[in-house]
Amino acid sequence: MSNLDFIATENAPAAVGPYSQAVAYDNVLYVSGQLGLNPETMTLAEGFSAQAKQAVANLGAILAEAGCSVTDIISVDVFLVDMGEFKTLNEIYADFMGDHKPARAAIQVAALPLGGLVEIKCVARKN
């Protein structure tokens, strides 16, 4: 029988809808899309760069709560309102990931929840 766990931490924003911050199934962790929301105020950071930095910080907090780290990430999906921010995203992303290079997709979208400029989700292995 498979093991299903719902992951929640106060170190990342609460879900803004009927979903979990992350779900672990067997040895795989599925982290829901993270906006650049400050977990204490539930407000978006100002501007793309600040939102991207907060989004990866939120991912990191959820990974840590699940007992995982950046090096456990298998794949990442990034949603951008403006693909013109791709270079800035790559700089912030590279700083967060270090030498780890999981599979990734970056997709431009028309809009994101709460007026966000970037949303990032990932799948990680859970030890």
Contact map, one row per residue, 1 for C-alpha under 8 A:
1110000000000000000000000000000000000000000000000000000000000000000000000000000000000000000000000000000000000000000000000000000
1111000000000000000000001100000000000000000000000000000000000000000000000000000000000000000000000000000000000000000000000000000
1111100000000000000000011100000000000000000000000000000000000000000000000000000000000000000000000000000000000000000000000000000
0111110000000000000000111100000000000000000000000000000000000000000000000000000000000000000000000000000000000000000000000000000
0011111000000000000000111000000000000000000000000000000000000000000000000000000000000000000000000000000000000000000000000000000
0001111100000000000111110000000000000000000000000000000000000000000000000000000000000000000000000000000000000000000000000000000
0000111110000000000111110000000000000000000000000000000000000100110000000000000000000000000000000000000000000000000000000000000
0000011111000100000111000000000000000000000000000000000000000100100000000000000000000000000000000000000000000000000000000000000
0000001111110100000010000000000000000000000000000000000000001100100000000000000000000000000000000000000000000000000000000000000
0000000111111100000000000000000000000010000000000000000000000000000000000000000000000000000000000000000000000000000000000000000
0000000011111000000000000000000000000010000000000000000001001100000000000000000000000000000000000000000000000000000000000000000
0000000011111100000000000000000000000110000000000000000001101100000000000000000000000000000000000000000000000000000000000000000
0000000001111110000000000000000000001111010000000000000001000000000000000000000000000000000000000000000000000000000000000000000
0000000111011111000010000000000000000010010000000000000000000000000000000000000000000000000000000000000000000000000000000000000
0000000000001111111110000000000000000000000000000000000000000000000000000000000000000000000000000000000000000000000000000000000
0000000000000111111000000000000000000000000000000000000000000000000000000000000000000000000000000000000000000000000000000000000
0000000000000011111000000000000000000000000000000000000000000000000000000000000000000000000000000000000000000000000000000000000
0000000000000011111100000000000000000000000000000000000000000000000000000000000000000000000000000000000000000000000000000000000
0000000000000011111110000000000000000000000000000000000000000000000000000000000000000000000000000000000000000000000000000000000
0000011100000010011111100000000100000000000000000000000000000000000000000000000000000000000000000000000000000000000000000000000
0000011110000110001111100000001100000000000000000000000000000100000000000000000000000000000000000000000000000000000000000000000
0000011100000000000111110000111100000000000000000000000000000100000000000000000000000000000000000000000000000000000000000000000
0001111000000000000111111000111000000000000000000000000000000000000000000000000000000000000000000000000000000000000000000000000
0011111000000000000001111111110000000000000000000000000000000000010000000000000000000000000000000000000000000000000000000000010
0111100000000000000000111111100000000000000000000000000000000000000000000000000000000000000000000000000000000000000000000000000
0111000000000000000000011111000000000000000000000000000000000000000000000000000000000000000000000000000000000000000000000000010
0000000000000000000000011111100000000000000000000000000000000000000000000000000000000000000000000000000000000000000000000000111
0000000000000000000000011111110000000000000000000000000000000000000000000000000000000000000000000000000000000000000000000011110
0000000000000000000001111011111000000000000000000000000000000000010000000000000000000000000000000000000000000000000000000011110
0000000000000000000001110001111100000000000000000000000000000000000000000000000000000000000000000000000000000000000000001111000
0000000000000000000011100000111110000000000000000000000000100110000000000000000000000000000000000000000000000000000000001111000
0000000000000000000111000000011111000000000000000000000000000000000000000000000000000000000000000000000000000000000000011100000
0000000000000000000000000000001111100000000000000000000000000000000000000000000000000000000000000000000000000000000000111100000
0000000000000000000000000000000111111000000000000000001101100000000000000000000000000000000000000000000000000000000000111000000
0000000000000000000000000000000011111000000100000011011000000000000000000000000000000000000000000000000000000000000111110000000
0000000000000000000000000000000001111100000110000111111001000000000000000000000000000000000000000000000000000000000111100000000
0000000000001000000000000000000001111110111110000010011000000000000000000000000000000000000000000000000000000000000000000000000
0000000000011000000000000000000000011111111110000000010000000000000000000000000000000000000000000000000000000000000000000000000
0000000001111100000000000000000000001111111000000000000001000000000000000000000000000000000000000000000000000000000000000000000
0000000000001000000000000000000000000111110000000000000000000000000000000000000000000000000000000000000000000000000000000000000
0000000000000000000000000000000000001111111000000000000000000000000000000000000000000000000000000000000000000000000000000000000
0000000000001100000000000000000000001111111100000000000000000000000000000000000000000000000000000000000000000000000000000000000
0000000000000000000000000000000000001110111110000000000000000000000000000000000000000000000000000000000000000000000000000000000
0000000000000000000000000000000000111100011111000010000000000000000000000000000000000000000000000000000000000000000100000000000
0000000000000000000000000000000000011100001111100110010000000000000000000000000000000000000000000000000000000000000000000000000
0000000000000000000000000000000000000000000111110110000000000000000000000000000000000000000000000000000000000000000000000000000
0000000000000000000000000000000000000000000011111110000000000000000000000000000000000000000000000000000000000000000010000000000
0000000000000000000000000000000000000000000001111111000000000000000000000000000000001000000000000000000000000000000011000000000
0000000000000000000000000000000000000000000000111111100000000000000000000000000000000001100100000000000000000000000000000000000
0000000000000000000000000000000000010000000011111111110000000000000000000000000000000000000000000000000000000000000000000000000
0000000000000000000000000000000000111000000111111111111000000000000000000000000000000000000000000000000000000000000111000000000
0000000000000000000000000000000000110000000000011111111100000000000000000000000000000000100100000000000000000000000001100000000
0000000000000000000000000000000000010000000000001111111110000000000000000000000000000000000100000000000000000000000000000000000
0000000000000000000000000000000000111100000010000111111111000000000000000000000000000000000000000000000000000000000000000000000
0000000000000000000000000000000001111000000000000011111111100000000000000000000000000000000000000000000000000000000001110000000
0000000000000000000000000000000001000000000000000001111111110000000000000000000000000000000010010000000000000000000000010000000
0000000000000000000000000000000000000000000000000000111111111000000000000000000000000000000000000000000000000000000000000000000
0000000000111000000000000000000001010010000000000000011111111100000000000000000000000000000000000000000000000000000000000000000
0000000000010000000000000000001001000000000000000000001111111110000000000000000000000000000000000000000000000000000000011100000
0000000000000000000000000000000000000000000000000000000111111111000011000000000000000000000000000000000000000000000000000000000
0000000010110000000000000000000000000000000000000000000011111111100000000000000000000000000000000000000000000000000000000000000
0000001110110000000011000000001000000000000000000000000001111111110000000000000000000000000000000000000000000000000000000000000
0000000000000000000000000000001000000000000000000000000000111111111111000000000000000000000000000000000000000000000000000000000
0000000000000000000000000000000000000000000000000000000000011111111110000000000000000000000000000000000000000000000000000000000
0000001110000000000000000000000000000000000000000000000000001111111100000000000000000000000000000000000000000000000000000000000
0000001000000000000000010000100000000000000000000000000000000111111100000000000000000000000000000000000000000000000000000000010
0000000000000000000000000000000000000000000000000000000000000011111110000000000000000000000000000000000000000000000000000000011
0000000000000000000000000000000000000000000000000000000000000011111111010000000000000000000000000000000000000000000000000001111
0000000000000000000000000000000000000000000000000000000000010011001111111000000000000000000000000000000000000000000000000000000
0000000000000000000000000000000000000000000000000000000000010010000111111000000000000000000000011001000000000000000000000000000
0000000000000000000000000000000000000000000000000000000000000000000011111000000000000000000000001001000000000000000000000000000
0000000000000000000000000000000000000000000000000000000000000000000111111100000000000000000000000000000000000000000000000001110
0000000000000000000000000000000000000000000000000000000000000000000011111111000000000000000000000000010000000000000000000111100
0000000000000000000000000000000000000000000000000000000000000000000000011111000000000000000000000000011000000000000000000111100
0000000000000000000000000000000000000000000000000000000000000000000000001111100000000000000000000000011100000000000000000111000
0000000000000000000000000000000000000000000000000000000000000000000000001111110000000000000000000000011110000000000000011110000
0000000000000000000000000000000000000000000000000000000000000000000000000011111000000000000000000000000111100000000000011100000
0000000000000000000000000000000000000000000000000000000000000000000000000001111100000000000000000000000111100000000001111000000
0000000000000000000000000000000000000000000000000000000000000000000000000000111110000000000000000000000001111000000001110000000
0000000000000000000000000000000000000000000000000000000000000000000000000000011111101000000000000000000001111000000011100000000
0000000000000000000000000000000000000000000000000000000000000000000000000000001111100000000000000000000000011111000111000000000
0000000000000000000000000000000000000000000000000000000000000000000000000000000111111100000000000000000000011000000010000000000
0000000000000000000000000000000000000000000000000000000000000000000000000000000111111100000000000000000000110000000000000000000
0000000000000000000000000000000000000000000000000000000000000000000000000000000001111110000000000000000000000000000000000000000
0000000000000000000000000000000000000000000000010000000000000000000000000000000101111111100000000000000000000000000000000000000
0000000000000000000000000000000000000000000000000000000000000000000000000000000001111111110000000000000000000000000000000000000
0000000000000000000000000000000000000000000000000000000000000000000000000000000000011111111000000000000000000000000000000000000
0000000000000000000000000000000000000000000000001000000000000000000000000000000000001111111100000000000000000000000000000000000
0000000000000000000000000000000000000000000000001001000000000000000000000000000000001111111110000000000000000000000000000000000
0000000000000000000000000000000000000000000000000000000000000000000000000000000000000111111111000000000000000000000000000000000
0000000000000000000000000000000000000000000000000000000000000000000000000000000000000011111111100000000000000000000000000000000
0000000000000000000000000000000000000000000000001001100000000000000000000000000000000001111111110000000000000000000000000000000
0000000000000000000000000000000000000000000000000000000100000000000000000000000000000000111111111000000000000000000000000000000
0000000000000000000000000000000000000000000000000000000000000000000000000000000000000000011111111110000000000000000000000000000
0000000000000000000000000000000000000000000000000000000000000000000000000000000000000000001111111100000000000000000000000000000
0000000000000000000000000000000000000000000000000000000100000000000001000000000000000000000111111100000000000000000000000000000
0000000000000000000000000000000000000000000000000000000000000000000001100000000000000000000011111111100000000000000000000000000
0000000000000000000000000000000000000000000000000000000000000000000000000000000000000000000001111111100000000000000000000000000
0000000000000000000000000000000000000000000000000000000000000000000000000000000000000000000001001111100000000000000000000000000
0000000000000000000000000000000000000000000000000000000000000000000001100000000000000000000000001111110000000000000000000000000
0000000000000000000000000000000000000000000000000000000000000000000000000000000000000000000000001111111000000000000000000000000
0000000000000000000000000000000000000000000000000000000000000000000000001111000000000000000000000001111100000000000000000000000
0000000000000000000000000000000000000000000000000000000000000000000000000111000000000000000000000000111110000000000000000000000
0000000000000000000000000000000000000000000000000000000000000000000000000011110000000000000000000000011111000000000000000000000
0000000000000000000000000000000000000000000000000000000000000000000000000001110000000000000000000000001111100000000000000000000
0000000000000000000000000000000000000000000000000000000000000000000000000000111100000000000000000000000111110000000000000000000
0000000000000000000000000000000000000000000000000000000000000000000000000000111100100000000000000000000011111000000000000000000
0000000000000000000000000000000000000000000000000000000000000000000000000000001111100000000000000000000001111100000000000000000
0000000000000000000000000000000000000000000000000000000000000000000000000000001111000000000000000000000000111111000000000000000
0000000000000000000000000000000000000000000000000000000000000000000000000000000010000000000000000000000000011111000000000000000
0000000000000000000000000000000000000000000000000000000000000000000000000000000010000000000000000000000000001111101110000000000
0000000000000000000000000000000000000000000000000000000000000000000000000000000010000000000000000000000000001111111111100000000
0000000000000000000000000000000000000000000000000000000000000000000000000000000000000000000000000000000000000011111100000000000
0000000000000000000000000000000000000000000000000000000000000000000000000000000000000000000000000000000000000001111100000000000
0000000000000000000000000000000000000000000000000000000000000000000000000000000000000000000000000000000000000011111110000000000
0000000000000000000000000000000000110000000100000010000000000000000000000000000010000000000000000000000000000011111111100000000
0000000000000000000000000000000000110000000000110010000000000000000000000000000111000000000000000000000000000011001111100000000
0000000000000000000000000000000000110000000000010011001000000000000000000000011110000000000000000000000000000001000111110000000
0000000000000000000000000000000011110000000000000001001000000000000000000000011100000000000000000000000000000001000111111000000
0000000000000000000000000000000111100000000000000000001100100000000000000001111000000000000000000000000000000000000001111100000
0000000000000000000000000000011111000000000000000000000000100000000000000001110000000000000000000000000000000000000000111110000
0000000000000000000000000000011110000000000000000000000000100000000000001111100000000000000000000000000000000000000000011111000
0000000000000000000000000001111000000000000000000000000000000000000000001111000000000000000000000000000000000000000000001111100
0000000000000000000000000001111000000000000000000000000000000000000100011110000000000000000000000000000000000000000000000111110
0000000000000000000000000011100000000000000000000000000000000000000100011100000000000000000000000000000000000000000000000011111
0000000000000000000000010111100000000000000000000000000000000000011100010000000000000000000000000000000000000000000000000001111
0000000000000000000000000010000000000000000000000000000000000000001100000000000000000000000000000000000000000000000000000000111
